[in-house]
Amino acid sequence: MHVTLWPKGLVGRVTAVILAAVLLQFVGSILLQDQLGRYTLRADHARRVAELLVVGERLLADAEPDRRADVLNTLTTEHLTAVLRDTPPIIKSQDDPVFARLRTQIIAWEPSLADNALRLGSAPGRQGRADLVGAMSLSDGKWLEFRSRDLFGHWPQLYRTIGSAAILTLGVLAAAGMLVRTLAAPLRNLANAADRVGHGAPVTVLEEGPGDLRRVAKAFNAMQARIGRLIADRTEALAAVGHDLRTPLSRMRLRAGLIPDPDAREAMEGDIAEMDALLASIFAYMSGDTDGAPPRKIDLAALISTLVDANADVGRPVRFEGLERLFIVARPLPLKRALSNLVENGLKYGQSVQVRLEQTATHARILVEDDGPGVPEDKLLAVTAPFYRLDEARARDGSGMGLGLAIVVQAVERENGEFRLSNRPEGGLRAEILLPLGPRDT
């Protein structure tokens, strides 16, 4: 299974883009502040050392030999210590551009130190940090050794910088997420409206939000109105055609009754009945998505039992088993028409039909099974398409236009359900309908 980390929703994708931009800014600012921190820290070291050396040289030159220790104690602070040596602790300055720049900065702070021998280097300090160590020659031949702590020990400052940047980043992301969600609300409303329109429910989308989204909502409402007019015109035209065709069919039925030859009369009446059934099938399919009846609470078990009993009363081999009561919210007439089509289909190609009603955690499950020849596996999906006829798979009597299963699919989809076809292992076709459960009586 392919897994992608890229969000599917608009809000998620925009938030991801904002997150990537903020992270880039975050990393860039950390690196920049890190470099600035290094530069600032080293400049601070250079200033402190320059002051120590100038002041120390003057004080030690004026102090009595037995008072020099007190002078050094006065110069020593938490971050800077000074010791008087007879020999330099560093033979020569370490060969590193950092110390060359520090020497330049020290001389820039105190130009009077330019003529003194000044050696710089580093040594391990507290908690693994590096200290600046060095020595400067005095006029009496002594060496003033100094140690400035944490030359490269800028991690505490870096941690504080990361913490403050992280807090700022989270705040920006939270504000951006709420803003994007607000901007995407009209799109979500539009998507919900499109879904409801797709199931036959007219919806007016509020034209609100940014200008582009208002134009989209306005175009959607206009498109919905045009589609509504088109469907209404088609339905009216279909009704007119059906009426105009049934009138001559009625006359033909009357004239067929006057034919003296029984065989010819029977053949003519059979053709008229088939044409009448074809018109009814086409009208049911074409007007199925314009049925304005609202969904309501129905007893699905009672609806199926009524249909099965009506067939059994005329001697047709149709049986029902399963739940005695099961309530759902649906349109009863299209659903009854769909179940009737499945029963008729099963009786046409098999000897008997069994209808079962079951319940899952979230759906009502209807199974309509026959004992006919079934359908080739590679044709199970195709037979549900409108006007598709599968003569080679199941024996046909020539009637029908391939709309029976298409009407079933149409009715089930309007109820937000699922329709499946499969072949039974013991032979025959199984039609399965899954419908969302509605409120139940207690």
C-alpha positions in Angstrom: 0.0 0.0 0.0 1.4 3.4 -1.1 1.6 5.8 1.8 2.2 9.5 1.3 2.9 12.2 3.9 1.5 14.9 1.7 -1.9 15.9 3.2 -5.0 15.4 1.0 -7.1 18.3 2.2 -6.6 22.0 1.3 -6.1 23.1 4.9 -3.5 20.4 5.5 -1.6 21.3 2.3 -1.6 25.0 2.9 -0.6 24.4 6.5 2.2 22.1 5.3 3.5 24.8 3.0 3.4 27.4 5.8 5.2 24.9 8.1 7.9 24.4 5.6 8.4 28.1 5.1 8.5 28.7 8.9 10.9 25.9 9.4 13.2 27.3 6.7 13.0 30.7 8.4 13.6 29.1 11.7 16.7 27.2 10.6 18.0 30.3 8.8 17.5 32.6 11.8 19.2 30.0 14.1 22.2 29.8 11.9 22.4 33.6 11.5 22.0 34.2 15.2 24.6 31.5 15.9 27.2 33.3 13.7 26.3 36.6 15.2 26.6 35.1 18.7 30.0 33.8 17.9 31.1 37.1 16.6 29.6 39.0 19.5 31.1 36.6 22.1 34.6 36.8 20.7 34.4 40.6 20.5 33.4 40.6 24.1 36.4 38.4 24.9 38.6 40.8 23.0 37.3 43.8 24.9 37.6 42.2 28.4 41.2 41.0 27.6 42.2 44.4 26.3 41.0 46.1 29.4 42.6 43.5 31.7 46.0 43.9 29.9 46.1 47.7 29.9 44.9 48.1 33.5 47.0 45.2 34.7 50.2 46.5 33.1 49.8 49.9 34.6 48.8 48.7 38.1 51.5 46.1 38.3 54.1 48.6 37.1 53.2 51.0 40.0 52.7 48.3 42.7 55.2 47.1 45.1 56.4 43.5 44.6 54.5 42.3 47.7 51.3 44.0 46.6 51.2 42.5 43.1 49.1 39.5 44.3 46.5 41.8 45.6 46.4 43.6 42.3 45.9 40.3 40.5 43.1 39.4 42.8 41.4 42.7 42.1 41.7 42.1 38.3 40.2 38.6 38.6 36.5 38.1 38.0 34.1 35.2 37.4 34.9 35.1 33.7 38.5 36.5 33.7 41.5 35.5 35.7 45.0 36.9 35.8 48.3 35.3 37.0 51.9 36.6 37.0 54.5 34.2 35.5 58.2 34.3 35.1 58.0 32.4 31.8 55.2 32.5 29.2 52.7 29.6 29.4 52.3 29.6 25.6 55.4 29.3 23.4 53.6 31.0 20.5 50.1 31.8 19.4 48.1 28.9 18.0 47.9 28.9 14.3 44.2 29.6 13.9 42.4 32.5 12.1 40.2 32.9 15.2 43.2 33.9 17.3 44.5 36.2 14.6 41.2 38.0 14.5 41.1 38.2 18.4 44.5 39.7 18.4 43.4 42.3 15.9 40.3 43.1 17.9 42.4 43.4 21.2 44.8 45.8 19.5 41.8 47.8 18.1 40.4 48.2 21.6 43.7 49.2 23.1 46.3 50.4 20.5 48.9 50.8 23.2 49.2 47.0 23.4 50.5 46.8 19.8 54.2 46.9 20.9 53.8 44.1 23.6 54.4 40.5 22.9 51.0 38.9 23.0 50.4 35.2 22.6 46.9 33.6 22.3 45.5 30.1 22.4 42.8 27.9 23.8 42.5 25.4 26.6 39.7 23.1 27.9 37.4 24.8 30.3 34.3 24.0 32.3 31.8 21.4 31.0 33.8 20.7 27.9 33.9 24.3 26.7 37.0 26.1 25.4 38.6 29.0 27.2 40.7 31.7 25.7 44.2 31.7 27.3 47.2 33.9 26.7 50.1 35.9 28.0 51.6 39.3 27.5 55.1 40.4 28.3 55.6 43.2 30.8 58.4 45.8 31.0 60.2 44.0 33.9 60.4 40.7 31.9 57.4 39.0 33.7 54.5 37.6 31.8 50.9 38.4 32.6 48.9 35.2 32.0 45.1 35.5 31.6 42.2 33.1 31.0 38.9 34.3 29.6 36.2 31.6 30.1 33.9 30.1 27.4 35.5 31.4 24.2 33.3 29.0 22.3 30.8 28.3 25.0 27.8 29.9 23.4 25.4 26.9 23.7 23.3 28.4 26.6 22.6 31.4 24.4 21.9 29.2 21.4 19.4 27.1 23.5 17.6 30.2 24.5 17.5 31.4 20.9 16.1 28.0 19.8 13.5 28.1 22.5 12.2 31.6 21.8 12.2 30.8 18.0 10.3 27.6 18.6 7.6 29.4 20.7 7.3 32.0 18.0 7.1 29.3 15.3 4.3 27.5 17.1 2.4 30.7 17.6 2.7 31.6 13.8 1.6 28.0 12.9 -1.4 28.2 15.2 -2.5 31.5 13.8 -1.9 30.4 10.2 -3.9 27.2 10.8 -6.9 29.1 12.1 -6.7 31.6 9.3 -6.4 28.9 6.6 -9.3 26.9 8.2 -11.4 30.1 8.1 -10.6 30.7 4.5 -11.3 27.1 3.6 -14.7 27.0 5.2 -16.5 28.3 2.1 -14.8 25.5 0.1 -16.0 22.9 2.6 -19.5 24.2 2.3 -19.2 24.1 -1.5 -18.0 20.5 -1.4 -20.9 19.5 0.9 -23.4 21.3 -1.3 -22.0 19.5 -4.4 -22.4 16.2 -2.7 -26.0 16.9 -1.7 -26.8 18.1 -5.2 -25.2 14.9 -6.6 -27.8 13.0 -4.5 -30.7 15.0 -5.8 -31.1 17.7 -3.1 -31.1 21.3 -4.3 -28.8 23.5 -2.2 -28.1 27.3 -2.3 -24.5 28.0 -1.5 -23.9 31.3 0.4 -21.8 33.6 -1.6 -19.4 34.6 1.1 -15.6 34.7 1.8 -12.8 36.1 -0.5 -13.7 37.4 -3.9 -12.6 34.3 -5.8 -14.6 32.0 -3.5 -17.7 34.2 -3.9 -17.4 33.9 -7.6 -17.1 30.1 -7.4 -20.2 30.0 -5.2 -22.1 32.2 -7.6 -21.1 30.1 -10.6 -22.1 26.9 -8.6 -25.5 28.3 -7.9 -26.0 29.3 -11.5 -24.8 25.9 -12.7 -27.2 24.2 -10.3 -30.1 26.3 -11.6 -29.2 25.4 -15.2 -29.0 21.7 -14.4 -32.3 21.9 -12.6 -34.0 23.5 -15.6 -32.4 20.9 -17.9 -33.7 18.0 -15.8 -37.1 19.5 -15.5 -37.3 20.1 -19.2 -36.1 16.5 -19.9 -38.7 15.1 -17.4 -41.5 17.1 -19.0 -40.4 16.0 -22.5 -40.2 12.4 -21.3 -43.6 12.5 -19.8 -45.0 14.0 -23.0 -43.4 11.3 -25.1 -44.6 8.6 -22.8 -48.2 9.9 -23.0 -48.0 10.3 -26.8 -46.7 6.7 -27.2 -49.1 5.1 -24.8 -52.1 6.5 -26.7 -51.4 4.7 -29.9 -50.4 1.6 -27.9 -53.8 1.6 -26.3 -55.5 1.8 -29.7 -53.3 -1.0 -31.0 -54.3 -3.1 -27.9 -58.0 -2.6 -28.7 -57.5 -3.5 -32.4 -55.4 -6.5 -31.5 -58.4 -7.8 -29.6 -60.4 -7.8 -32.8 -57.9 -10.1 -34.6 -59.7 -13.4 -35.3 -56.5 -15.5 -35.4 -55.6 -16.4 -31.8 -51.9 -16.9 -32.5 -51.6 -13.6 -34.3 -53.7 -11.8 -31.6 -51.5 -13.3 -28.8 -48.3 -12.3 -30.6 -49.6 -8.7 -31.2 -50.7 -8.3 -27.6 -47.3 -9.7 -26.4 -45.4 -7.1 -28.5 -47.7 -4.3 -27.2 -47.1 -5.4 -23.6 -43.4 -5.5 -24.1 -43.4 -2.0 -25.6 -45.4 -0.8 -22.7 -43.0 -2.3 -20.2 -40.0 -0.8 -22.0 -41.6 2.6 -21.8 -42.2 2.2 -18.1 -38.6 1.1 -17.6 -37.2 4.0 -19.4 -39.5 6.5 -17.6 -38.5 5.0 -14.3 -34.8 5.3 -15.0 -34.9 8.8 -16.5 -37.1 10.2 -13.7 -35.4 8.4 -10.9 -33.0 11.2 -9.9 -35.8 13.8 -10.0 -38.1 12.1 -7.5 -38.8 14.9 -5.1 -40.0 12.6 -2.3 -38.0 13.3 0.9 -36.4 10.4 2.9 -38.5 9.3 5.8 -38.3 6.6 8.5 -39.5 3.3 7.2 -39.6 -0.3 8.4 -37.4 -2.0 5.8 -38.5 -5.5 6.9 -42.2 -4.6 6.4 -41.4 -3.2 2.9 -39.6 -6.4 1.8 -42.3 -8.6 3.3 -45.0 -6.8 1.4 -43.1 -7.2 -1.8 -42.4 -10.9 -1.2 -46.0 -11.7 -0.1 -47.3 -10.0 -3.3 -45.3 -12.3 -5.4 -46.1 -15.4 -3.3 -49.8 -14.6 -3.6 -49.7 -15.2 -7.3 -47.7 -18.4 -7.0 -44.2 -17.1 -7.6 -41.4 -18.9 -5.8 -40.1 -15.9 -3.7 -39.2 -16.4 0.0 -38.1 -14.0 2.7 -36.2 -14.6 5.9 -34.3 -12.4 8.4 -35.2 -9.6 10.7 -38.9 -8.9 11.4 -38.3 -5.2 12.1 -35.5 -2.8 11.0 -35.9 0.9 10.6 -34.0 3.1 8.3 -34.4 6.6 6.8 -34.9 6.3 3.0 -37.3 6.9 0.1 -39.7 3.9 0.1 -40.9 4.0 -3.5 -37.6 4.1 -5.4 -36.3 1.4 -2.9 -39.3 -0.8 -3.5 -38.9 -0.4 -7.2 -35.2 -1.4 -6.9 -36.0 -4.6 -4.9 -38.8 -5.5 -7.3 -36.4 -5.2 -10.2 -34.0 -7.6 -8.4 -36.7 -10.1 -7.7 -38.0 -9.9 -11.4 -34.4 -10.3 -12.6 -33.9 -13.4 -10.4 -37.2 -15.0 -11.5 -36.4 -14.3 -15.1 -33.1 -16.3 -15.0 -33.7 -18.7 -12.2 -36.3 -21.0 -10.7 -36.7 -19.3 -7.3 -35.6 -16.2 -5.4 -34.7 -15.7 -1.7 -34.6 -12.3 0.0 -32.7 -12.0 3.3 -32.5 -9.0 5.6 -29.6 -8.6 8.0 -28.1 -5.9 10.1 -24.4 -4.9 10.7 -23.1 -2.4 13.1 -23.7 0.5 10.7 -25.8 -0.8 7.8 -28.9 -2.7 6.8 -27.9 -5.6 4.5 -30.3 -6.9 1.9 -29.4 -10.1 -0.1 -31.4 -11.1 -3.1 -30.3 -14.5 -4.4 -31.4 -16.7 -7.3 -30.5 -20.1 -8.6 -29.9 -19.1 -12.2 -26.7 -19.4 -14.3 -25.0 -16.4 -12.8 -22.8 -13.8 -14.6 -19.2 -14.1 -15.8 -16.9 -12.5 -13.2 -15.5 -10.0 -15.7 -19.0 -8.8 -16.5 -20.3 -8.2 -13.0 -19.6 -4.5 -13.1 -20.7 -4.0 -16.7 -24.2 -5.4 -16.2 -25.1 -2.5 -13.9 -24.5 0.0 -16.7 -27.6 1.5 -18.4 -28.8 -0.3 -21.6 -26.2 -3.1 -21.2 -27.5 -6.5 -22.2 -25.6 -9.7 -21.5 -27.2 -12.2 -23.9 -24.3 -14.6 -23.8 -24.2 -15.1 -20.1 -27.8 -15.7 -19.2 -30.6 -16.9 -21.3 -32.9 -14.1 -22.4 -36.4 -14.0 -23.7 -35.7 -10.9 -25.8 -37.5 -8.4 -23.4 -35.9 -5.6 -21.5 -33.5 -2.9 -22.3 -30.8 -3.5 -19.7 -32.2 -0.9 -17.3 -33.3 -3.1 -14.4 -30.0 -3.1 -12.5 -29.2 0.5 -13.5 -32.4 1.5 -11.8 -31.3 -0.4 -8.7 -27.9 1.3 -8.7 -29.5 4.7 -9.1 -31.9 4.1 -6.2 -29.3 2.8 -3.8 -26.8 5.6 -4.5 -29.5 8.1 -3.7 -29.8 6.6 -0.3 -26.0 6.8 0.2 -25.8 3.0 0.0 -23.8 0.4 -1.8 -24.8 -2.2 -4.4 -22.7 -5.3 -5.2 -23.2 -8.3 -7.4 -21.4 -11.6 -7.0 -21.8 -15.2 -8.0 -22.9 -17.7 -5.4 -20.5 -20.7 -4.9 -23.4 -23.1 -5.2 -24.6 -21.4 -8.4 -26.8 -18.3 -9.1 -26.4 -14.6 -8.7 -26.3 -12.7 -5.4 -27.3 -9.0 -5.3 -26.3 -7.2 -2.1 -27.6 -3.8 -0.9 -26.1 -2.0 2.0 -28.1 1.0 3.4 -27.1 3.3 6.3 -29.1 2.6 9.4 -31.5 5.2 10.6 -33.2 5.8 14.0 -34.6 2.7 15.6 -37.5 2.2 17.9 -36.7 1.0 21.4 
